[in-house]
Amino acid sequence: MTGEDLFIGQRVKAIRKRRGITQQVLADRTGLSRGAIAKYESGERPVDSRRTLLALAAALGVTLGDLTGHEQDKLDPSTAEFHTAVPDLETVLWTRGNVTDTRPPRTLDQLAADAHRATKLRNNCDYATLGPMLVPMLTDAYRHVGEAKADQTERAWDVLGTVAYGIASALRARGYHALAWTAALEAERAANHIGGAAPIAAAAFSRAQIMLSRPGALPAALATATETAERIAAEVRTLGEIETYGMLHLQASMVAATLGGDPEPHLAEAAETAGRLRSARPNTSVARNESFGPANVALWRMSAAMERREPSEVLALAPTLQPADLPNEGRRAQYFVEIGKAHAMRKDYRESMHSLLRAEHAAPQHVRTMPPVRELVGHMMRTAKRDLTSGDLGKLAQRVGVVPA
């Protein structure tokens, strides 16, 4: 890996020139100023919001991955086990499990237990361990749907939906958005077979998350989350239903913030929904989202404030939330990333670096390939004092791929 073209502005500049357009034309297309475009392209200012990144991608006619350099992440040796599983996952999804596999399938009980373990691994961002589990899990889930006796058909579809949802989430997190969409549609197909609020909410949440990565799809992402939440609201009673319904409102809050709107109505609904968890009835479906709860609502409130470019609000909210209260390592890493982004926006690079290091410690496989982290670290390397760049920041820059190791 070289030290060239490792920040988003450089890729913007290269694509803009290949398209034959000026900075002013790009500014007009994005609604940004020409000065802002110049600062992004020179590296003087980091692209530190999803809204700006989406606007640039839409104006240039490219994907987010084209601007963030996601293809390089697939070469990361720490997550190679995940990436090597993707071609076979694609085959199983295309064929709906009609593949050459002579293994005896595990029982539905075993499959449900393995799906729960896979969820824990995904939430803790251990993609290296998760990757090898996915193909056999999905294959077995399809086989149970095709071969289940009448009294087991609904449960087989329920397990398939949960497995497909988890795979969609993992693929999206690693940048495979098109294949994640295929998996999300399979989760939706399973949900439609069995009905029930939790599977329907989980599938809609997955689709809305994937759409958030596509320029021009934000209105559809917001409609998917809000319309599904409205449709199932009267049915929400069990633990899994409350969790998945609440996550729909958290997703809606983030899309609203990215669109420049007010996320507060959705955050307030999510907070009220979290208050129902203690008295909730047990699940009837295996569909869950155990990340949902009061602490996660507080974290999404921080993320929404960061998306609205309100770093003071992020830093005011941070002390109200204890990282230990967050449900998994992925959420804890996000907490420190948001704090790091807020400090960087205020040009407090030393505090930003310390927060990003804590994020990396929580979930190294995830944080080292996060475009916002790479963008911020690169910006700090270009602008921070020498004592930072020659110490921990320089080492972090090597680990996230900003500079050659």
Secondary structure, 3 states (H helix, E strand, C coil): CCCCCCCHHHHHHHHHHHHCCCHHHHHHHHCCCHHHHHHHHHCCCCCCCHHHHHHHHHHHCCCHHHHHCHHHHCCCHHHHHHHCCHHHHHHHHHHCCCCCCCCCCCCHHHHHHHHHHHHHHHHCCCHHHHHHHHHHHHHHHHHHHHHCCHHHHHHHHHHHHHHHHHHHHHHHHCCCHHHHHHHHHHHHHHHHHHCCHHHHHHHHHHHHHHHCCCCCCHHHHHHHHHHHHHHHHHHCCEHHHHHHHHHHHHHHHHHHHHCCCCCHHHHHHHHHHHCCCCCCECCCCCCCCCCCCHHHHHHHHHHHHHHCCCHHHHHHHHHHCCHHHCCCHHHHHHHHHHHHHHHHHCCCHHHHHHHHHHHHHHCHHHHCCCHHHHHHHHHHHHHCCHHHHCCHHHHHHHHCCCCCC
